[in-house]
């Protein structure tokens, strides 16, 4: 009976999540490859982190019907962009040297939006907000802390009655920009994490970890799995009503994710390389800064083979950098600073 109830709940949660994120696109990168070369839609593929934002942008942008967003994960989005099966790739991780070499310098990385990665949890009977110190949340995902009433969790939450239950970690199974941003932060704050996993889009999780595809999959699993914990883009957690932890930041303060605390963690400085921008936000400064933030890049080509498509794509990206930023906050994303918008527009105008 319990299994039947869980199955029904999972089905309902899945339907709710899909309707809230408006993800009417194809989630299978293999099927994108099968789209005919004469297709009329301009294909955007990649980040699940930013998919609700892009879906809203396409609903609002005057020429939005010409575009189609495929929420398949940053790693798959980069691959589809390289092979030409996607016209625009979206990723929460800068492309690496091997990926760049395959593009023969015919690409540009444009920052288009930013957001927060929350540590969400579903602990049976717990309605209070958990505080998680830096060494505690890293050790939970390393598999070193395995029970909810572990003394180190209890010490930070003395006013909460924590159950003697096994912690079920839920993580991404696919090549993920969210995972990259998450592990980039973890590597910065934990020497043990840096040695064990490092910063990466995909890793071999401890064997007890439950894995799911996309921010959609992880958030859905969290919603139906008692005593679970996982990392998801903040908006996904909000839309499914998941509890999110208050995390210890670099200043030693416990901070919840919201538009104000997330914005403090971002930067106004200009960086010529995407890697520098990533490094600058790995462990944000600021007493009230939320500690895990991320940027999303759009990958576009300097020169497209199809006549006219390049100008349409640049017009779309320019709109996203300007009018599109007003769509961010209601979806729990963080609008870009004027300095970064100006720098990214200059990249577009140079081509």
KEROSE-365121 format. One record per residue (C-alpha): x, y, z; residue in three letters. Coordinates in steps of 0.001 Angstrom, whole numbers, plus 500000, padded with zeros to 6 digits. Example, Ala and Ser with C-alpha at 12.3 -4.5 7.8 and 13.67 -1.06 7.14 Angstrom:
<pafis>
512300495500507800ala513670498940507140ser
</pafis>
This chain:
<pafis>
500000500000500000unk502844502397500862unk504477501709497498unk501174502407495716unk500701505684497580unk504260506784496789unk503704505957493122unk500544508071493042unk502284510959494829unk505215510798492426unk502842510943489452unk501018513970490875unk504253515777491787unk505595515173488299unk502499516690486691unk502604519712489006unk506300520296488369unk505893520098484618unk502990522529484621unk504794524999486865unk507982525036484824unk506089525022481516unk508594522573480135unk506843521586476945unk510173520750475354unk511943517493474641unk514247516293477459unk516112513667475440unk519259514974473739unk519266512027471360unk515905513067469958unk517138516584469244unk519643515015466868unk516780513602464856unk515285517019464052unk515421517628460320unk518017520085459049unk515179522104457484unk513490522675460851unk512088526179461262unk512538526516465038unk515738527916466496unk516795525281469014unk518053526224472474unk519302523256474516unk520934522811477886unk520580524074481435unk517746522686483560unk518793525272486174unk517647528096483888unk514856526320482010unk511888528036483764unk513495531416483063unk513999530646479370unk510490529238479025unk509113532510480433unk511376534541478156unk510101532663475106unk506494533219476196unk507151536965476515unk509553537728473673unk507708538926470565unk509542536460468314unk509547533726470969unk507577531275468837unk510586530981466538unk512564529376469375unk512263526036471166unk513865525309474567unk515058521806475450unk515834521253479145unk518427518474478858unk521222519549481204unk524290521701480627unk526569518859479556unk524141517620476918unk523419521194475839unk527104521870475242unk527390518665473222unk524340519482471104unk525710522976470453unk529087521578469389unk527514519075466988unk525181521711465540unk521976520021466697unk521280523075468871unk521653526653467653unk522166527972471183unk523585526024474106unk522890527016477695unk525185526010480513unk525877526825484153unk529495525728483673unk531974527373481296unk533040525112478460unk536373523380479024unk539457523290476800unk538485520086474995unk535005521413474228unk536417524745473070unk538882522999470749unk536022521209468979unk534417524579468216unk537524526008466522unk536968529384468222unk533598529777466467unk531669530517469642unk530983533130472283unk529909532650475914unk527320535224477007unk526143535434480624unk522338535697480526unk521003535081484065unk522043534063487562unk520463532221490455unk520939530230493645unk521434526565494439unk519504525570497537unk520053522558499753unk516511521266500085unk515308518563502445unk512279516467503306unk512584515227506886unk509594513373508269unk507755515515510821unk510219518416510584unk508739521823509775unk511512524002511222unk514330525510509187unk517579523577509465unk520888525330509956unk523760523577508225unk527371524591508971unk529821524398506084unk531631521298507332unk528295519591507972unk526680520021504559unk529882519040502777unk530215515897504902unk526568514958504310unk527159514881500551unk530511513135501048unk528649510378502892unk530486511029506174unk527353512139508058unk524628509551507578unk521911510131510196unk519696513127510853unk520426513113514598unk524188513157514073unk525736515222516911unk527140517782514471unk523697518494512982unk522123518540516452unk524753521003517728unk523686523571515131unk519967522907515694unk519608522454519453unk516006523709519421unk514888521092516866unk513990517466517598unk515838515617514844unk514827512014514092unk517113509000514326unk516773508276510622unk519184507564507789unk519870510563505529unk518968509837501910unk521113512033499669unk519643512795496226unk521959514104493501unk522182514580489749unk522821511596487493unk523472513599484314unk526203515996483206unk525060519112484989unk525983522775485291unk524124522843488601unk526421520073489803unk529435522018488544unk528434525178490439unk527614523117493543unk530880521150493485unk532853524298492651unk531579525774495906unk532144522551497844unk535733522308496565unk536389525848497735unk535109525343501284unk536175521716501877unk539687520321501284unk538242516811501597unk535735517522498826unk538411519037496598unk540571515933497000unk537715513443496590unk535618514978493803unk536765518463492817unk534635520776490661unk532921518820487908unk529691518496485915unk529351514774486672unk530800512530489365unk530598509082490901unk528502509660494007unk528772507460497115unk526874504212496499unk524059505130498908unk523185508260496908unk519906508288494985unk520366509903491576unk517907511721489314unk518077513597486020unk517771517372485907unk516656519868488529unk513175518614487694unk514040515036488646unk515911515866491844unk513183518177493149unk510480515616492349unk512425512879494156unk512923515111497181unk509193515794497345unk508320512094497688unk511323510708499608unk511196510917503396unk514372511967505231unk516040513104502019unk518337515989501130unk519557517294497783unk520748520337495838unk518436522110493388unk517976525519491816unk516065527571494391unk513014528196492213unk512402524465491756unk512389524025495541unk509981526933495946unk507529525704493327unk507281522273494962unk507083523684498497unk510328522065499641unk512070523201502806unk515502524726502212unk518381524920504674unk519951528031506115unk523628527670505164unk526689529007506935unk528467531493504682unk532073532678504524unk531402535207507309unk530092532493509621unk526469533647509346unk523552531332508581unk521676532611505536unk518571531492503662unk518358531888499882unk516300534816498645unk516680537577496075unk518483539895498482unk520983537415499968unk521652535878496561unk522329539230494939unk524959540036497576unk526853536931496504unk527149538059492892unk529807540353491482unk529776543715489736unk533349543524488467unk534053542747484832unk535911539564483954unk537239538788480506unk537114535026481026unk534175532909482189unk536485530931484475unk537347534122486372unk533671534853486905unk533099531320488208unk536049531601490583unk534794534922491926unk531488533448493131unk532694530075494451unk532499531351498038unk530929534828498060unk532035537647500327unk529532539586502418unk528069539050505866unk524582538406504470unk525636536692501231unk524023533380500357unk526960531027499699unk525953529024496595unk525174531101493510unk525608530416489807unk525584532087486406unk524105530677483205unk525807531263479854unk524324531153476380unk526678529625473824unk526287531201470408unk528338530976467219unk530306533875465836unk529194532724462397unk526167530565461561unk525849528616458320unk522134529394457932unk521633532928456511unk519932535351458893unk519882533083461927unk522815534849463574unk521065538223463691unk517874536630465063unk519843534907467795unk521737538064468747unk518498540053468887unk517050537389471185unk520077537420473496unk520060541245473608unk516384541197474596unk517107538601477288unk519917540761478680unk517649543808478880unk513854543404478998unk514216539744479954unk515902540522483276unk512579541809484644unk511272538236484431unk513963536867486759unk512911537802490296unk509328536409490202unk510849533051489227unk513459533294492032unk516362534046489690unk518778536951490145unk518910539728487521unk522360540545486194unk524145543694487314unk524247546648484875unk528036546211484609unk527782542609483441unk524907543392481057unk526976546145479453unk529989543852479071unk527937541029477535unk526236543408475087unk529641544600473940unk530537540996473095unk527426540738470930unk528119543997469131unk531705543046468312unk530563540298465966unk
</pafis>
